[in-house]
Amino acid sequence: MAGSMKNNKYQTFIGLEVHIHLLTESKVFCGCPNVFGSEPNINVCPVCMGYPGVLPSLNGEAVRKAYQVAMALNCHLNEKAVFERKNYFYPDMPKNYQISQFEFPFGINGYFELELADGSRRKIRIHDVHLEEDAGKMIHEGSRSKLDYNRAGTPLLEIVTEPDLVTGDEAEAFVQQFRQLVRYLGVTDGNMEEGSLRCDANVSINEYGKGLGTTTEVKNLNSSKFVKKALEYEIKRQSKVINSGDKIIQETRLWDEAKSRTSSMRTKESSNDYRYFPEPDLPPYRPGADFLEDIKASLIEFPGVRKNRIIREYGLNEQQSLFVTSEKSMADFFEHTVSLKGGSDGVDKDFAGMVSSWLGGNIRKIVNDSGIPLENSYLTPQVVFSVLEMIEKDEISAGIGKKIIGIIFRDGGVPTDIVRDLGMDQISDKGEIKKIVSGIVDANPKVVDSIRNGADKQIGFLMGQVMKATSGKANPGITQKLIREKIFEEPK
Ligand SMILES: [Zn+2]
């Protein structure tokens, strides 16, 4: 059974509550814009501010995205989903209740296949997937607190797992893989710094075979690394408490990254404290058969499946495929680029390998250095295809190719035009290259000697010198040939 890995003398049980902000144009029960980073308190209206007598209306796009996630997590979909009021008072929630789902959420009893470090997979059970509204935001400044209600009423999807995770590492992997899935589905941007994906972690330990212990909850973890660190700290802390003969208190704790520890926030409420009751202003939601068929058809190939297919079809190795499929946009870019090569006998695996190593190497470096995501740049599969094909045909060197891609990434353009305009045309004139080769061979007698004595790799050094002298424009094939001729065929 899950939750039984030996971790000192106690069995560990970890469950996660992951909240994702759904990407919709408007809030979940009113027409206010659902955007991050606006001036405070401008995206508000009487509905999301909880004025008396207002009526909520349900956002269809939020419902659609919620069902996509519930279906992707293999949930049983309730025939009738019910919105309920969760009552509590907090300054960031002007209505004094949150519309959520409790007894009949959209989806229940699902699972997520977690890929473990050793490559094996384990099903992590999903308790439920429910849609709710987010609260506003409190900003604490010294002894004062400010309130920004722009976030109040934005659609939040909560995914609750069963306590099937065992270590901080597994919980971290779950958050990362789950984030990848929901980004693939396009239901959230999953931006953890902006709070689009947040996580509460429940953890308890107990003697083996005795089931769950007393649970503590660590709230508002906004990085997968913090999930791991907070859980590892909590498991150690709970072990110490039990070893010393004390009892664990059921409570909510906060992770303090600066001090690398959790601290008590409040004793935990039970669901009774919230006095849930059905929202009188929203009818139960009954998904129709056509709607569900439509959702099913919209579910794309999931990341793990795509990774394995790309290994199979394109001949990439595990690492390459893992990188290429890290984001859906990257995987689409890769497959599109390779498809342009075409060929009568299917995929050109050599070319696929070349595309993969450019995406993971030179292009990744350009993306990282500029801070501009690939999909927001001018680089298209067509451009990468053209440049790599020119390199393959020896019309330009790899160095020139890198320059062209860098220019188009920022400013746009057509590869052949750039080659012409910037005078990057390759030097293929044998006589011209021969003169440069001669000079470099003569200037490096020691290297030449070692090549004659079998250190063939040193030819690469001389190639580099020729490229330097020609700003990367010397035809690599001709250059290599001429270097060899000069060293091995001409008399000393
Ligand atoms: Zn509103």
Boltz pocket constraint, residues with backbone or C-beta under 6 A from the ligand:
constraints:
  - pocket:
      binder: B
      contacts: [[A, 27], [A, 30], [A, 31], [A, 32], [A, 43], [A, 44], [A, 45], [A, 46], [A, 47], [A, 48], [A, 49], [A, 152], [A, 153]]
      max_distance: 6.0
